[in-house]
Amino acid sequence: MKYPDNILEVSQLLPDYMGFIFWKKSSRFFDGEIPNLPKSIQKVGVFVNAPLDEIVSKIENMI
């Protein structure tokens, strides 16, 4: 998921999981704030060789 409007549209379908790519070289790189999603949707982050503090920071923002 990359674009906020698309994220919100997809969230209305209530998927079990929604993924976000946090690797800057990816064409799907997500560099924004995740909109409020229903609690039932589990959020998944993809990282490539990211420092632990960056991962923890993203996790804290996803909760």
mmCIF file as Biopython writes it, N, C-alpha, C and O atoms, coordinates in Angstrom:
data_model
#
loop_
_atom_site.group_PDB
_atom_site.id
_atom_site.type_symbol
_atom_site.label_atom_id
_atom_site.label_alt_id
_atom_site.label_comp_id
_atom_site.label_asym_id
_atom_site.label_entity_id
_atom_site.label_seq_id
_atom_site.pdbx_PDB_ins_code
_atom_site.Cartn_x
_atom_site.Cartn_y
_atom_site.Cartn_z
_atom_site.occupancy
_atom_site.B_iso_or_equiv
_atom_site.auth_seq_id
_atom_site.auth_asym_id
_atom_site.pdbx_PDB_model_num
ATOM 1   N N  . MET A ? 1  ? 0.849   -1.162 0.000  1.0 0.0 1  A 1 
ATOM 2   C CA . MET A ? 1  ? 0.000   0.000  0.000  1.0 0.0 1  A 1 
ATOM 3   C C  . MET A ? 1  ? 0.901   1.233  0.000  1.0 0.0 1  A 1 
ATOM 4   O O  . MET A ? 1  ? 1.886   1.298  0.735  1.0 0.0 1  A 1 
ATOM 5   N N  . LYS A ? 2  ? 0.550   2.196  -0.827 1.0 0.0 2  A 1 
ATOM 6   C CA . LYS A ? 2  ? 1.403   3.372  -0.978 1.0 0.0 2  A 1 
ATOM 7   C C  . LYS A ? 2  ? 0.647   4.693  -0.824 1.0 0.0 2  A 1 
ATOM 8   O O  . LYS A ? 2  ? 1.151   5.622  -0.192 1.0 0.0 2  A 1 
ATOM 9   N N  . TYR A ? 3  ? -0.538  4.783  -1.387 1.0 0.0 3  A 1 
ATOM 10  C CA . TYR A ? 3  ? -1.254  6.058  -1.419 1.0 0.0 3  A 1 
ATOM 11  C C  . TYR A ? 3  ? -2.383  6.083  -0.386 1.0 0.0 3  A 1 
ATOM 12  O O  . TYR A ? 3  ? -3.175  5.144  -0.305 1.0 0.0 3  A 1 
ATOM 13  N N  . PRO A ? 4  ? -2.456  7.173  0.412  1.0 0.0 4  A 1 
ATOM 14  C CA . PRO A ? 4  ? -3.475  7.241  1.480  1.0 0.0 4  A 1 
ATOM 15  C C  . PRO A ? 4  ? -4.902  6.988  1.002  1.0 0.0 4  A 1 
ATOM 16  O O  . PRO A ? 4  ? -5.654  6.275  1.667  1.0 0.0 4  A 1 
ATOM 17  N N  . ASP A ? 5  ? -5.290  7.558  -0.140 1.0 0.0 5  A 1 
ATOM 18  C CA . ASP A ? 5  ? -6.660  7.344  -0.629 1.0 0.0 5  A 1 
ATOM 19  C C  . ASP A ? 5  ? -6.909  5.878  -0.938 1.0 0.0 5  A 1 
ATOM 20  O O  . ASP A ? 5  ? -7.971  5.339  -0.625 1.0 0.0 5  A 1 
ATOM 21  N N  . ASN A ? 6  ? -5.927  5.238  -1.552 1.0 0.0 6  A 1 
ATOM 22  C CA . ASN A ? 6  ? -6.040  3.818  -1.879 1.0 0.0 6  A 1 
ATOM 23  C C  . ASN A ? 6  ? -6.088  2.973  -0.619 1.0 0.0 6  A 1 
ATOM 24  O O  . ASN A ? 6  ? -6.855  2.013  -0.542 1.0 0.0 6  A 1 
ATOM 25  N N  . ILE A ? 7  ? -5.271  3.323  0.374  1.0 0.0 7  A 1 
ATOM 26  C CA . ILE A ? 7  ? -5.265  2.605  1.654  1.0 0.0 7  A 1 
ATOM 27  C C  . ILE A ? 7  ? -6.648  2.631  2.284  1.0 0.0 7  A 1 
ATOM 28  O O  . ILE A ? 7  ? -7.144  1.606  2.753  1.0 0.0 7  A 1 
ATOM 29  N N  . LEU A ? 8  ? -7.269  3.802  2.292  1.0 0.0 8  A 1 
ATOM 30  C CA . LEU A ? 8  ? -8.599  3.929  2.891  1.0 0.0 8  A 1 
ATOM 31  C C  . LEU A ? 8  ? -9.651  3.156  2.109  1.0 0.0 8  A 1 
ATOM 32  O O  . LEU A ? 8  ? -10.542 2.547  2.701  1.0 0.0 8  A 1 
ATOM 33  N N  . GLU A ? 9  ? -9.553  3.177  0.777  1.0 0.0 9  A 1 
ATOM 34  C CA . GLU A ? 9  ? -10.514 2.421  -0.042 1.0 0.0 9  A 1 
ATOM 35  C C  . GLU A ? 9  ? -10.395 0.921  0.218  1.0 0.0 9  A 1 
ATOM 36  O O  . GLU A ? 9  ? -11.399 0.234  0.404  1.0 0.0 9  A 1 
ATOM 37  N N  . VAL A ? 10 ? -9.165  0.424  0.228  1.0 0.0 10 A 1 
ATOM 38  C CA . VAL A ? 10 ? -8.947  -1.006 0.457  1.0 0.0 10 A 1 
ATOM 39  C C  . VAL A ? 10 ? -9.384  -1.402 1.871  1.0 0.0 10 A 1 
ATOM 40  O O  . VAL A ? 10 ? -9.918  -2.492 2.077  1.0 0.0 10 A 1 
ATOM 41  N N  . SER A ? 11 ? -9.156  -0.523 2.830  1.0 0.0 11 A 1 
ATOM 42  C CA . SER A ? 11 ? -9.520  -0.842 4.219  1.0 0.0 11 A 1 
ATOM 43  C C  . SER A ? 11 ? -11.019 -1.065 4.381  1.0 0.0 11 A 1 
ATOM 44  O O  . SER A ? 11 ? -11.443 -1.765 5.300  1.0 0.0 11 A 1 
ATOM 45  N N  . GLN A ? 12 ? -11.824 -0.480 3.500  1.0 0.0 12 A 1 
ATOM 46  C CA . GLN A ? 12 ? -13.274 -0.680 3.572  1.0 0.0 12 A 1 
ATOM 47  C C  . GLN A ? 12 ? -13.666 -2.125 3.250  1.0 0.0 12 A 1 
ATOM 48  O O  . GLN A ? 12 ? -14.762 -2.571 3.589  1.0 0.0 12 A 1 
ATOM 49  N N  . LEU A ? 13 ? -12.757 -2.847 2.591  1.0 0.0 13 A 1 
ATOM 50  C CA . LEU A ? 13 ? -13.008 -4.262 2.286  1.0 0.0 13 A 1 
ATOM 51  C C  . LEU A ? 13 ? -12.671 -5.168 3.468  1.0 0.0 13 A 1 
ATOM 52  O O  . LEU A ? 13 ? -12.939 -6.369 3.435  1.0 0.0 13 A 1 
ATOM 53  N N  . LEU A ? 14 ? -12.079 -4.584 4.514  1.0 0.0 14 A 1 
ATOM 54  C CA . LEU A ? 14 ? -11.689 -5.287 5.729  1.0 0.0 14 A 1 
ATOM 55  C C  . LEU A ? 14 ? -10.789 -6.500 5.472  1.0 0.0 14 A 1 
ATOM 56  O O  . LEU A ? 14 ? -11.117 -7.618 5.869  1.0 0.0 14 A 1 
ATOM 57  N N  . PRO A ? 15 ? -9.653  -6.272 4.805  1.0 0.0 15 A 1 
ATOM 58  C CA . PRO A ? 15 ? -8.724  -7.389 4.628  1.0 0.0 15 A 1 
ATOM 59  C C  . PRO A ? 15 ? -8.138  -7.800 5.978  1.0 0.0 15 A 1 
ATOM 60  O O  . PRO A ? 15 ? -8.172  -7.028 6.936  1.0 0.0 15 A 1 
ATOM 61  N N  . ASP A ? 16 ? -7.610  -9.005 6.047  1.0 0.0 16 A 1 
ATOM 62  C CA . ASP A ? 16 ? -6.976  -9.454 7.287  1.0 0.0 16 A 1 
ATOM 63  C C  . ASP A ? 16 ? -5.669  -8.717 7.531  1.0 0.0 16 A 1 
ATOM 64  O O  . ASP A ? 16 ? -5.340  -8.377 8.667  1.0 0.0 16 A 1 
ATOM 65  N N  . TYR A ? 17 ? -4.919  -8.471 6.444  1.0 0.0 17 A 1 
ATOM 66  C CA . TYR A ? 17 ? -3.603  -7.827 6.539  1.0 0.0 17 A 1 
ATOM 67  C C  . TYR A ? 17 ? -3.478  -6.726 5.491  1.0 0.0 17 A 1 
ATOM 68  O O  . TYR A ? 17 ? -4.103  -6.786 4.433  1.0 0.0 17 A 1 
ATOM 69  N N  . MET A ? 18 ? -2.662  -5.723 5.801  1.0 0.0 18 A 1 
ATOM 70  C CA . MET A ? 18 ? -2.334  -4.675 4.853  1.0 0.0 18 A 1 
ATOM 71  C C  . MET A ? 18 ? -0.834  -4.412 4.980  1.0 0.0 18 A 1 
ATOM 72  O O  . MET A ? 18 ? -0.333  -4.171 6.078  1.0 0.0 18 A 1 
ATOM 73  N N  . GLY A ? 19 ? -0.118  -4.459 3.852  1.0 0.0 19 A 1 
ATOM 74  C CA . GLY A ? 19 ? 1.332   -4.349 3.888  1.0 0.0 19 A 1 
ATOM 75  C C  . GLY A ? 19 ? 1.859   -3.004 3.442  1.0 0.0 19 A 1 
ATOM 76  O O  . GLY A ? 19 ? 1.266   -2.337 2.594  1.0 0.0 19 A 1 
ATOM 77  N N  . PHE A ? 20 ? 2.997   -2.609 4.031  1.0 0.0 20 A 1 
ATOM 78  C CA . PHE A ? 20 ? 3.642   -1.339 3.719  1.0 0.0 20 A 1 
ATOM 79  C C  . PHE A ? 20 ? 5.127   -1.589 3.504  1.0 0.0 20 A 1 
ATOM 80  O O  . PHE A ? 20 ? 5.769   -2.262 4.311  1.0 0.0 20 A 1 
ATOM 81  N N  . ILE A ? 21 ? 5.675   -1.050 2.420  1.0 0.0 21 A 1 
ATOM 82  C CA . ILE A ? 21 ? 7.076   -1.234 2.069  1.0 0.0 21 A 1 
ATOM 83  C C  . ILE A ? 21 ? 7.865   -0.025 2.575  1.0 0.0 21 A 1 
ATOM 84  O O  . ILE A ? 21 ? 7.575   1.113  2.205  1.0 0.0 21 A 1 
ATOM 85  N N  . PHE A ? 22 ? 8.860   -0.279 3.420  1.0 0.0 22 A 1 
ATOM 86  C CA . PHE A ? 22 ? 9.686   0.791  3.974  1.0 0.0 22 A 1 
ATOM 87  C C  . PHE A ? 22 ? 11.124  0.713  3.462  1.0 0.0 22 A 1 
ATOM 88  O O  . PHE A ? 22 ? 12.061  1.078  4.171  1.0 0.0 22 A 1 
ATOM 89  N N  . TRP A ? 23 ? 11.291  0.238  2.233  1.0 0.0 23 A 1 
ATOM 90  C CA . TRP A ? 23 ? 12.600  0.184  1.594  1.0 0.0 23 A 1 
ATOM 91  C C  . TRP A ? 23 ? 12.617  1.246  0.509  1.0 0.0 23 A 1 
ATOM 92  O O  . TRP A ? 23 ? 11.865  1.153  -0.461 1.0 0.0 23 A 1 
ATOM 93  N N  . LYS A ? 24 ? 13.464  2.252  0.659  1.0 0.0 24 A 1 
ATOM 94  C CA . LYS A ? 24 ? 13.441  3.430  -0.210 1.0 0.0 24 A 1 
ATOM 95  C C  . LYS A ? 24 ? 13.645  3.124  -1.691 1.0 0.0 24 A 1 
ATOM 96  O O  . LYS A ? 24 ? 13.193  3.892  -2.539 1.0 0.0 24 A 1 
ATOM 97  N N  . LYS A ? 25 ? 14.310  2.029  -2.020 1.0 0.0 25 A 1 
ATOM 98  C CA . LYS A ? 25 ? 14.559  1.706  -3.424 1.0 0.0 25 A 1 
ATOM 99  C C  . LYS A ? 25 ? 13.363  1.045  -4.113 1.0 0.0 25 A 1 
ATOM 100 O O  . LYS A ? 25 ? 13.388  0.836  -5.326 1.0 0.0 25 A 1 
ATOM 101 N N  . SER A ? 26 ? 12.333  0.720  -3.363 1.0 0.0 26 A 1 
ATOM 102 C CA . SER A ? 26 ? 11.159  0.079  -3.929 1.0 0.0 26 A 1 
ATOM 103 C C  . SER A ? 26 ? 10.248  1.106  -4.601 1.0 0.0 26 A 1 
ATOM 104 O O  . SER A ? 26 ? 10.088  2.224  -4.113 1.0 0.0 26 A 1 
ATOM 105 N N  . SER A ? 27 ? 9.659   0.710  -5.720 1.0 0.0 27 A 1 
ATOM 106 C CA . SER A ? 27 ? 8.686   1.595  -6.374 1.0 0.0 27 A 1 
ATOM 107 C C  . SER A ? 27 ? 7.407   1.711  -5.539 1.0 0.0 27 A 1 
ATOM 108 O O  . SER A ? 27 ? 6.573   2.580  -5.794 1.0 0.0 27 A 1 
ATOM 109 N N  . ARG A ? 28 ? 7.256   0.843  -4.550 1.0 0.0 28 A 1 
ATOM 110 C CA . ARG A ? 28 ? 6.085   0.870  -3.664 1.0 0.0 28 A 1 
ATOM 111 C C  . ARG A ? 28 ? 6.413   1.455  -2.294 1.0 0.0 28 A 1 
ATOM 112 O O  . ARG A ? 28 ? 5.643   1.295  -1.346 1.0 0.0 28 A 1 
ATOM 113 N N  . PHE A ? 29 ? 7.556   2.131  -2.189 1.0 0.0 29 A 1 
ATOM 114 C CA . PHE A ? 29 ? 8.009   2.708  -0.922 1.0 0.0 29 A 1 
ATOM 115 C C  . PHE A ? 29 ? 6.931   3.605  -0.324 1.0 0.0 29 A 1 
ATOM 116 O O  . PHE A ? 29 ? 6.390   4.481  -0.998 1.0 0.0 29 A 1 
ATOM 117 N N  . PHE A ? 30 ? 6.631   3.375  0.941  1.0 0.0 30 A 1 
ATOM 118 C CA . PHE A ? 30 ? 5.634   4.171  1.662  1.0 0.0 30 A 1 
ATOM 119 C C  . PHE A ? 30 ? 6.354   5.100  2.621  1.0 0.0 30 A 1 
ATOM 120 O O  . PHE A ? 30 ? 7.067   4.653  3.519  1.0 0.0 30 A 1 
ATOM 121 N N  . ASP A ? 31 ? 6.160   6.398  2.423  1.0 0.0 31 A 1 
ATOM 122 C CA . ASP A ? 31 ? 6.814   7.391  3.268  1.0 0.0 31 A 1 
ATOM 123 C C  . ASP A ? 31 ? 5.789   8.394  3.770  1.0 0.0 31 A 1 
ATOM 124 O O  . ASP A ? 31 ? 5.913   9.597  3.543  1.0 0.0 31 A 1 
ATOM 125 N N  . GLY A ? 32 ? 4.805   7.896  4.435  1.0 0.0 32 A 1 
ATOM 126 C CA . GLY A ? 32 ? 3.758   8.770  4.936  1.0 0.0 32 A 1 
ATOM 127 C C  . GLY A ? 32 ? 3.249   8.274  6.260  1.0 0.0 32 A 1 
ATOM 128 O O  . GLY A ? 32 ? 3.835   7.389  6.884  1.0 0.0 32 A 1 
ATOM 129 N N  . GLU A ? 33 ? 2.159   8.852  6.676  1.0 0.0 33 A 1 
ATOM 130 C CA . GLU A ? 33 ? 1.521   8.434  7.922  1.0 0.0 33 A 1 
ATOM 131 C C  . GLU A ? 33 ? 0.368   7.503  7.565  1.0 0.0 33 A 1 
ATOM 132 O O  . GLU A ? 33 ? -0.477  7.835  6.733  1.0 0.0 33 A 1 
ATOM 133 N N  . ILE A ? 34 ? 0.344   6.362  8.186  1.0 0.0 34 A 1 
ATOM 134 C CA . ILE A ? 34 ? -0.714  5.395  7.918  1.0 0.0 34 A 1 
ATOM 135 C C  . ILE A ? 34 ? -2.024  5.938  8.487  1.0 0.0 34 A 1 
ATOM 136 O O  . ILE A ? 34 ? -2.095  6.274  9.669  1.0 0.0 34 A 1 
ATOM 137 N N  . PRO A ? 35 ? -3.058  6.024  7.653  1.0 0.0 35 A 1 
ATOM 138 C CA . PRO A ? 35 ? -4.346  6.519  8.154  1.0 0.0 35 A 1 
ATOM 139 C C  . PRO A ? 35 ? -4.910  5.578  9.221  1.0 0.0 35 A 1 
ATOM 140 O O  . PRO A ? 35 ? -4.481  4.430  9.339  1.0 0.0 35 A 1 
ATOM 141 N N  . ASN A ? 36 ? -5.856  6.068  9.978  1.0 0.0 36 A 1 
ATOM 142 C CA . ASN A ? 36 ? -6.526  5.214  10.967 1.0 0.0 36 A 1 
ATOM 143 C C  . ASN A ? 36 ? -7.267  4.105  10.232 1.0 0.0 36 A 1 
ATOM 144 O O  . ASN A ? 36 ? -8.099  4.354  9.359  1.0 0.0 36 A 1 
ATOM 145 N N  . LEU A ? 37 ? -6.942  2.884  10.612 1.0 0.0 37 A 1 
ATOM 146 C CA . LEU A ? 37 ? -7.557  1.712  9.997  1.0 0.0 37 A 1 
ATOM 147 C C  . LEU A ? 37 ? -8.340  0.951  11.052 1.0 0.0 37 A 1 
ATOM 148 O O  . LEU A ? 37 ? -8.058  1.070  12.245 1.0 0.0 37 A 1 
ATOM 149 N N  . PRO A ? 38 ? -9.326  0.167  10.618 1.0 0.0 38 A 1 
ATOM 150 C CA . PRO A ? 38 ? -10.045 -0.668 11.586 1.0 0.0 38 A 1 
ATOM 151 C C  . PRO A ? 38 ? -9.061  -1.563 12.352 1.0 0.0 38 A 1 
ATOM 152 O O  . PRO A ? 38 ? -8.085  -2.048 11.780 1.0 0.0 38 A 1 
ATOM 153 N N  . LYS A ? 39 ? -9.318  -1.773 13.617 1.0 0.0 39 A 1 
ATOM 154 C CA . LYS A ? 39 ? -8.427  -2.573 14.475 1.0 0.0 39 A 1 
ATOM 155 C C  . LYS A ? 39 ? -8.270  -4.008 13.981 1.0 0.0 39 A 1 
ATOM 156 O O  . LYS A ? 39 ? -7.272  -4.661 14.285 1.0 0.0 39 A 1 
ATOM 157 N N  . SER A ? 40 ? -9.246  -4.502 13.223 1.0 0.0 40 A 1 
ATOM 158 C CA . SER A ? 40 ? -9.181  -5.884 12.751 1.0 0.0 40 A 1 
ATOM 159 C C  . SER A ? 40 ? -8.122  -6.087 11.669 1.0 0.0 40 A 1 
ATOM 160 O O  . SER A ? 40 ? -7.724  -7.223 11.411 1.0 0.0 40 A 1 
ATOM 161 N N  . ILE A ? 41 ? -7.659  -5.015 11.032 1.0 0.0 41 A 1 
ATOM 162 C CA . ILE A ? 41 ? -6.659  -5.126 9.971  1.0 0.0 41 A 1 
ATOM 163 C C  . ILE A ? 41 ? -5.265  -5.127 10.594 1.0 0.0 41 A 1 
ATOM 164 O O  . ILE A ? 41 ? -4.859  -4.163 11.243 1.0 0.0 41 A 1 
ATOM 165 N N  . GLN A ? 42 ? -4.549  -6.215 10.389 1.0 0.0 42 A 1 
ATOM 166 C CA . GLN A ? 42 ? -3.168  -6.312 10.861 1.0 0.0 42 A 1 
ATOM 167 C C  . GLN A ? 42 ? -2.261  -5.592 9.860  1.0 0.0 42 A 1 
ATOM 168 O O  . GLN A ? 42 ? -2.406  -5.772 8.650  1.0 0.0 42 A 1 
ATOM 169 N N  . LYS A ? 43 ? -1.344  -4.794 10.350 1.0 0.0 43 A 1 
ATOM 170 C CA . LYS A ? 43 ? -0.433  -4.058 9.489  1.0 0.0 43 A 1 
ATOM 171 C C  . LYS A ? 43 ? 0.915   -4.774 9.442  1.0 0.0 43 A 1 
ATOM 172 O O  . LYS A ? 43 ? 1.438   -5.206 10.470 1.0 0.0 43 A 1 
ATOM 173 N N  . VAL A ? 44 ? 1.473   -4.896 8.229  1.0 0.0 44 A 1 
ATOM 174 C CA . VAL A ? 44 ? 2.733   -5.590 8.018  1.0 0.0 44 A 1 
ATOM 175 C C  . VAL A ? 44 ? 3.713   -4.624 7.364  1.0 0.0 44 A 1 
ATOM 176 O O  . VAL A ? 44 ? 3.372   -3.951 6.392  1.0 0.0 44 A 1 
ATOM 177 N N  . GLY A ? 45 ? 4.933   -4.557 7.899  1.0 0.0 45 A 1 
ATOM 178 C CA . GLY A ? 45 ? 5.966   -3.705 7.324  1.0 0.0 45 A 1 
ATOM 179 C C  . GLY A ? 45 ? 7.078   -4.542 6.721  1.0 0.0 45 A 1 
ATOM 180 O O  . GLY A ? 45 ? 7.486   -5.552 7.295  1.0 0.0 45 A 1 
ATOM 181 N N  . VAL A ? 46 ? 7.571   -4.118 5.555  1.0 0.0 46 A 1 
ATOM 182 C CA . VAL A ? 46 ? 8.695   -4.785 4.896  1.0 0.0 46 A 1 
ATOM 183 C C  . VAL A ? 46 ? 9.894   -3.847 4.962  1.0 0.0 46 A 1 
ATOM 184 O O  . VAL A ? 46 ? 9.830   -2.698 4.524  1.0 0.0 46 A 1 
ATOM 185 N N  . PHE A ? 47 ? 10.990  -4.361 5.518  1.0 0.0 47 A 1 
ATOM 186 C CA . PHE A ? 47 ? 12.220  -3.583 5.694  1.0 0.0 47 A 1 
ATOM 187 C C  . PHE A ? 47 ? 13.380  -4.348 5.064  1.0 0.0 47 A 1 
ATOM 188 O O  . PHE A ? 47 ? 13.374  -5.579 5.035  1.0 0.0 47 A 1 
ATOM 189 N N  . VAL A ? 48 ? 14.368  -3.622 4.562  1.0 0.0 48 A 1 
ATOM 190 C CA . VAL A ? 48 ? 15.576  -4.245 4.013  1.0 0.0 48 A 1 
ATOM 191 C C  . VAL A ? 48 ? 16.782  -3.617 4.698  1.0 0.0 48 A 1 
ATOM 192 O O  . VAL A ? 48 ? 17.084  -2.442 4.490  1.0 0.0 48 A 1 
ATOM 193 N N  . ASN A ? 49 ? 17.464  -4.407 5.512  1.0 0.0 49 A 1 
ATOM 194 C CA . ASN A ? 49 ? 18.683  -3.964 6.214  1.0 0.0 49 A 1 
ATOM 195 C C  . ASN A ? 49 ? 18.492  -2.646 6.970  1.0 0.0 49 A 1 
ATOM 196 O O  . ASN A ? 49 ? 19.410  -1.828 7.037  1.0 0.0 49 A 1 
ATOM 197 N N  . ALA A ? 50 ? 17.318  -2.445 7.530  1.0 0.0 50 A 1 
ATOM 198 C CA . ALA A ? 50 ? 17.034  -1.215 8.274  1.0 0.0 50 A 1 
ATOM 199 C C  . ALA A ? 50 ? 17.573  -1.330 9.696  1.0 0.0 50 A 1 
ATOM 200 O O  . ALA A ? 50 ? 17.552  -2.411 10.284 1.0 0.0 50 A 1 
ATOM 201 N N  . PRO A ? 51 ? 18.058  -0.214 10.250 1.0 0.0 51 A 1 
ATOM 202 C CA . PRO A ? 51 ? 18.500  -0.243 11.647 1.0 0.0 51 A 1 
ATOM 203 C C  . PRO A ? 51 ? 17.308  -0.510 12.574 1.0 0.0 51 A 1 
ATOM 204 O O  . PRO A ? 51 ? 16.174  -0.137 12.273 1.0 0.0 51 A 1 
ATOM 205 N N  . LEU A ? 52 ? 17.586  -1.156 13.692 1.0 0.0 52 A 1 
ATOM 206 C CA . LEU A ? 52 ? 16.532  -1.536 14.630 1.0 0.0 52 A 1 
ATOM 207 C C  . LEU A ? 52 ? 15.711  -0.334 15.088 1.0 0.0 52 A 1 
ATOM 208 O O  . LEU A ? 52 ? 14.490  -0.434 15.203 1.0 0.0 52 A 1 
ATOM 209 N N  . ASP A ? 53 ? 16.360  0.799  15.350 1.0 0.0 53 A 1 
ATOM 210 C CA . ASP A ? 53 ? 15.612  1.966  15.837 1.0 0.0 53 A 1 
ATOM 211 C C  . ASP A ? 53 ? 14.619  2.483  14.788 1.0 0.0 53 A 1 
ATOM 212 O O  . ASP A ? 53 ? 13.562  3.003  15.148 1.0 0.0 53 A 1 
ATOM 213 N N  . GLU A ? 54 ? 14.944  2.346  13.509 1.0 0.0 54 A 1 
ATOM 214 C CA . GLU A ? 54 ? 14.010  2.749  12.450 1.0 0.0 54 A 1 
ATOM 215 C C  . GLU A ? 54 ? 12.794  1.823  12.431 1.0 0.0 54 A 1 
ATOM 216 O O  . GLU A ? 54 ? 11.660  2.276  12.281 1.0 0.0 54 A 1 
ATOM 217 N N  . ILE A ? 55 ? 13.043  0.530  12.585 1.0 0.0 55 A 1 
ATOM 218 C CA . ILE A ? 55 ? 11.949  -0.441 12.602 1.0 0.0 55 A 1 
ATOM 219 C C  . ILE A ? 55 ? 11.034  -0.199 13.799 1.0 0.0 55 A 1 
ATOM 220 O O  . ILE A ? 55 ? 9.811   -0.195 13.666 1.0 0.0 55 A 1 
ATOM 221 N N  . VAL A ? 56 ? 11.633  0.001  14.955 1.0 0.0 56 A 1 
ATOM 222 C CA . VAL A ? 56 ? 10.846  0.247  16.170 1.0 0.0 56 A 1 
ATOM 223 C C  . VAL A ? 56 ? 10.003  1.511  16.009 1.0 0.0 56 A 1 
ATOM 224 O O  . VAL A ? 56 ? 8.837   1.534  16.402 1.0 0.0 56 A 1 
ATOM 225 N N  . SER A ? 57 ? 10.583  2.549  15.439 1.0 0.0 57 A 1 
ATOM 226 C CA . SER A ? 57 ? 9.869   3.801  15.227 1.0 0.0 57 A 1 
ATOM 227 C C  . SER A ? 57 ? 8.645   3.589  14.321 1.0 0.0 57 A 1 
ATOM 228 O O  . SER A ? 57 ? 7.560   4.093  14.611 1.0 0.0 57 A 1 
ATOM 229 N N  . LYS A ? 58 ? 8.824   2.853  13.241 1.0 0.0 58 A 1 
ATOM 230 C CA . LYS A ? 58 ? 7.702   2.573  12.330 1.0 0.0 58 A 1 
ATOM 231 C C  . LYS A ? 58 ? 6.625   1.755  13.018 1.0 0.0 58 A 1 
ATOM 232 O O  . LYS A ? 58 ? 5.434   2.004  12.831 1.0 0.0 58 A 1 
ATOM 233 N N  . ILE A ? 59 ? 7.042   0.776  13.816 1.0 0.0 59 A 1 
ATOM 234 C CA . ILE A ? 59 ? 6.079   -0.054 14.542 1.0 0.0 59 A 1 
ATOM 235 C C  . ILE A ? 59 ? 5.254   0.806  15.491 1.0 0.0 59 A 1 
ATOM 236 O O  . ILE A ? 59 ? 4.032   0.673  15.557 1.0 0.0 59 A 1 
ATOM 237 N N  . GLU A ? 60 ? 5.918   1.675  16.215 1.0 0.0 60 A 1 
ATOM 238 C CA . GLU A ? 60 ? 5.210   2.547  17.169 1.0 0.0 60 A 1 
ATOM 239 C C  . GLU A ? 60 ? 4.210   3.452  16.446 1.0 0.0 60 A 1 
ATOM 240 O O  . GLU A ? 60 ? 3.153   3.766  16.994 1.0 0.0 60 A 1 
ATOM 241 N N  . ASN A ? 61 ? 4.534   3.870  15.234 1.0 0.0 61 A 1 
ATOM 242 C CA . ASN A ? 61 ? 3.611   4.718  14.474 1.0 0.0 61 A 1 
ATOM 243 C C  . ASN A ? 61 ? 2.472   3.921  13.855 1.0 0.0 61 A 1 
ATOM 244 O O  . ASN A ? 61 ? 1.436   4.489  13.509 1.0 0.0 61 A 1 
ATOM 245 N N  . MET A ? 62 ? 2.652   2.603  13.712 1.0 0.0 62 A 1 
ATOM 246 C CA . MET A ? 62 ? 1.620   1.761  13.102 1.0 0.0 62 A 1 
ATOM 247 C C  . MET A ? 62 ? 0.579   1.325  14.129 1.0 0.0 62 A 1 
ATOM 248 O O  . MET A ? 62 ? -0.539  0.964  13.764 1.0 0.0 62 A 1 
ATOM 249 N N  . ILE A ? 63 ? 0.938   1.358  15.394 1.0 0.0 63 A 1 
ATOM 250 C CA . ILE A ? 63 ? 0.025   0.846  16.428 1.0 0.0 63 A 1 
ATOM 251 C C  . ILE A ? 63 ? -1.081  1.832  16.712 1.0 0.0 63 A 1 
ATOM 252 O O  . ILE A ? 63 ? -1.941  1.570  17.553 1.0 0.0 63 A 1 
#
